[in-house]
């Protein structure tokens, strides 16, 4: 097994099950510690363990994407600003540039595809009855139908390419900026 494959298998084993599979343990020449086994005593310890890596939270990816949109397009600044004092044409001009910058950033971080690749307003067959995949709207019978008029194609992520956090606090969307004169 190549080192890259081993690294990926180890990562996904820990991510989804919290433990390494027997195959990965064999390849790494490790043994599984019994559930009640104690840690080695002071004399048997090799070197002190490095500081544990910061725990990854479920929200980190969402916060990281928001930070990318802030960095590249100042999206959070725009959304947090009170725009009631601006004329509609000023807001429209700002939104056009913001839209282009956000779309480019999103495309770099996430590859999106429609859930149903069809023409809106025409009949489309439902790929699934799962509510997370297809949302039936209108006069829906008790048993979901095989299809209906496509009102929104939906979006699904087929590839996510977020850079490593590198020990950064994901909760900090954008650092404060202080100018030194």
Secondary structure, 3 states (H helix, E strand, C coil): CCHHHHHHHHHHHHHHHCCCCHHHHHHCCCCCCCCCCCCCCCCCCCCCCCCCCCCCCCCHHHHHHHHHHHHHHCHHHHHHCCCCCCCHHHHHHHHHHHHHHHHHHHHHHEEEEECCCCCCCCEEECCCCCCCCCCCCCCCCCCCCCEEECCCCCEEEEEECCCCCCCCCCCCCCCCCCCCC
